[in-house]
């Protein structure tokens, strides 16, 4: 089974809560599903430990096997240190590239 990739590229905290709620609901319905949330552009703020409002939600989902992938291109462009991120983030060279890779692997694409 491939899985589902969620695409997050905006900084809106309410959107972040909604995306993570969607992920949780999907896992409740399909607990064996592989899920990755790709953050790039303004979406990387979801993973910045000092400013995110969803840290506990992220941790809970990671404990359930969800991968949170953060774009290294965005981190460089926005001059954000990897050490500023929540623990357990997966770094990918390019958020767009990761979205394409996952879709080529058969992942369903969701842009909430």
Buried (B, 14 or more C-beta within 10 A) or exposed (E): EEBBBBBBBEBBBEBBBEBBEBBBEBBEEEEEBBBBBBBBBBBBBBBBEEEBEBBEBBBEBBEEEBBBBBBBBBBEEEEBEEEEBBEEBBEBEBBBBBBEBBEEEEBEEBEE
